[in-house]
């Protein structure tokens, strides 16, 4: 399996880490985790915002020029996110009950170390921690309230990939 370590320049890795931390800090307000994908896709397309942002203050009149400029900026941005075949790629990260059973099955078959080396386990844990609800549990999906079912699935998954009973990030 390819290693996830060492990819990119130190500056690129720092950018990725900054995007990750920004998502983590805002995870209760913005649940989908497409930030990193969006950053990488825009970089791949060499996207540079050429149209300046339009700021409209409270009570300020919205002129034709300001509306047109904002619309052009939005179309430019969304066009950059469009794939060559015309669709807009996205991830389906909503359901939180797919990964834990996969980890459990791989563990039961005795292939956990082969299928999920240390770098993969780190990313599995990052995914679980980043979608934990404020009450400490996990729901059926990233927008869902915590349920015992998904909280137990996530707990078992964390234990199988090497987290001790009291060693989870932020008391997970």
C-alpha positions as CSV (number, residue, x, y, z in Angstrom):
1,X,0.0,0.0,0.0
2,X,1.3,3.5,-0.7
3,X,2.4,5.5,2.3
4,X,0.6,8.7,3.1
5,X,3.7,10.1,4.8
6,X,6.1,12.5,3.1
7,X,3.6,13.7,0.4
8,X,4.2,17.2,-0.8
9,X,6.5,20.0,0.2
10,X,6.7,21.2,3.8
11,X,4.7,24.3,2.8
12,X,2.0,22.1,1.2
13,X,1.8,19.8,4.3
14,X,1.5,23.0,6.5
15,X,-1.4,24.2,4.3
16,X,-3.1,20.8,4.7
17,X,-2.6,20.9,8.4
18,X,-4.0,24.4,8.6
19,X,-7.1,23.4,6.7
20,X,-7.5,20.4,9.0
21,X,-7.2,22.5,12.1
22,X,-9.6,25.1,10.7
23,X,-12.2,22.3,10.1
24,X,-11.6,20.9,13.6
25,X,-12.2,24.3,15.2
26,X,-15.4,24.9,13.3
27,X,-16.7,21.3,13.2
28,X,-19.8,22.0,15.2
29,X,-20.9,24.8,12.9
30,X,-19.9,23.3,9.5
31,X,-20.3,19.5,9.6
32,X,-19.2,18.4,6.1
33,X,-15.4,18.0,5.7
34,X,-14.9,19.1,2.1
35,X,-12.4,21.8,3.0
36,X,-9.3,19.8,2.2
37,X,-10.7,18.4,-1.0
38,X,-11.7,21.9,-2.2
39,X,-8.3,23.3,-1.4
40,X,-6.5,20.4,-3.3
41,X,-8.9,20.6,-6.3
42,X,-8.6,24.4,-6.7
43,X,-4.8,24.0,-6.4
44,X,-4.8,21.3,-9.1
45,X,-6.8,23.7,-11.4
46,X,-4.4,26.5,-10.5
47,X,-7.3,28.7,-9.4
48,X,-6.5,32.2,-8.4
49,X,-9.4,34.5,-7.5
50,X,-9.1,37.4,-10.1
51,X,-12.3,39.2,-9.3
52,X,-12.1,41.2,-6.0
53,X,-14.6,40.3,-3.2
54,X,-17.5,42.6,-2.9
55,X,-18.3,43.7,0.6
56,X,-21.7,45.3,1.2
57,X,-22.3,46.9,4.6
58,X,-25.5,46.8,6.5
59,X,-28.0,49.2,5.0
60,X,-25.8,49.8,1.9
61,X,-27.5,49.9,-1.5
62,X,-26.8,46.9,-3.7
63,X,-25.9,48.3,-7.1
64,X,-26.0,46.5,-10.4
65,X,-22.2,46.6,-10.6
66,X,-21.7,45.1,-7.1
67,X,-24.3,42.4,-7.8
68,X,-22.7,41.6,-11.2
69,X,-19.2,41.5,-9.7
70,X,-20.3,39.2,-6.9
71,X,-22.1,36.9,-9.4
72,X,-19.0,36.8,-11.7
73,X,-16.8,35.9,-8.7
74,X,-19.1,33.1,-7.7
75,X,-19.4,31.7,-11.2
76,X,-15.6,31.8,-11.5
77,X,-15.2,30.0,-8.2
78,X,-17.8,27.3,-8.9
79,X,-16.5,26.8,-12.5
80,X,-13.1,26.1,-11.0
81,X,-14.6,23.3,-8.9
82,X,-16.3,21.7,-11.8
83,X,-14.6,18.6,-13.2
84,X,-13.7,18.2,-16.8
85,X,-16.7,16.1,-17.6
86,X,-19.1,18.7,-16.2
87,X,-20.0,17.3,-12.8
88,X,-19.1,18.8,-9.4
89,X,-17.2,16.1,-7.4
90,X,-18.2,15.7,-3.8
91,X,-17.7,13.3,-1.0
92,X,-20.4,11.3,0.8
93,X,-19.1,11.6,4.3
94,X,-22.5,11.8,5.9
95,X,-23.0,8.3,7.2
96,X,-20.9,7.5,10.3
97,X,-21.8,3.8,10.5
98,X,-19.8,2.5,7.5
99,X,-16.2,2.7,8.8
100,X,-16.4,1.0,12.2
101,X,-17.9,-2.2,10.9
102,X,-15.3,-2.3,8.1
103,X,-12.5,-2.0,10.7
104,X,-14.2,-4.7,12.9
105,X,-14.4,-7.1,9.9
106,X,-10.8,-6.6,9.0
107,X,-9.8,-7.1,12.6
108,X,-11.8,-10.3,12.9
109,X,-10.2,-11.7,9.8
110,X,-6.8,-11.0,11.2
111,X,-5.7,-8.5,8.5
112,X,-5.9,-5.2,10.4
113,X,-2.2,-4.5,10.3
114,X,-2.0,-5.3,6.6
115,X,-5.1,-3.3,5.5
116,X,-4.7,-0.4,7.9
117,X,-1.1,0.4,8.6
118,X,-0.2,3.1,11.2
119,X,-0.8,6.1,8.8
120,X,-4.3,4.8,7.8
121,X,-5.2,4.3,11.5
122,X,-4.2,7.8,12.2
123,X,-6.6,9.0,9.5
124,X,-9.4,6.7,10.7
125,X,-9.0,8.2,14.2
126,X,-8.9,11.8,12.7
127,X,-12.2,11.1,10.9
128,X,-13.8,9.7,14.0
129,X,-12.6,12.5,16.3
130,X,-13.5,15.2,13.8
131,X,-17.1,14.1,13.6
132,X,-17.7,13.6,17.3
133,X,-20.7,15.6,18.6
134,X,-20.3,18.2,21.4
135,X,-21.9,15.7,23.9
136,X,-19.1,13.2,23.2
137,X,-21.1,10.8,21.2
138,X,-21.7,10.0,17.5
139,X,-24.8,10.0,15.4
140,X,-25.9,8.0,12.4
141,X,-24.6,10.8,10.2
142,X,-22.5,13.9,10.6
143,X,-25.6,16.1,11.2
144,X,-27.3,13.5,13.5
145,X,-27.7,13.7,17.3
146,X,-25.7,11.1,19.2
147,X,-27.1,7.6,19.4
148,X,-25.9,4.7,21.6
149,X,-25.5,2.6,18.5
150,X,-23.1,4.8,16.6
151,X,-21.3,5.9,19.8
152,X,-20.6,2.2,20.6
153,X,-19.5,1.5,17.0
154,X,-17.1,4.4,17.1
155,X,-15.7,3.4,20.5
156,X,-15.1,-0.2,19.3
157,X,-13.5,1.1,16.2
158,X,-11.1,3.3,18.2
159,X,-10.2,0.4,20.4
160,X,-9.5,-1.9,17.4
161,X,-7.1,0.7,15.8
162,X,-5.2,1.0,19.1
163,X,-6.7,3.7,21.3
164,X,-6.9,2.7,25.0
165,X,-10.1,2.9,27.0
166,X,-9.2,6.4,28.4
167,X,-6.8,7.6,25.8
168,X,-9.0,9.2,23.1
169,X,-8.6,12.7,21.9
170,X,-10.5,15.2,24.1
171,X,-11.8,12.3,26.2
172,X,-13.4,10.5,23.2
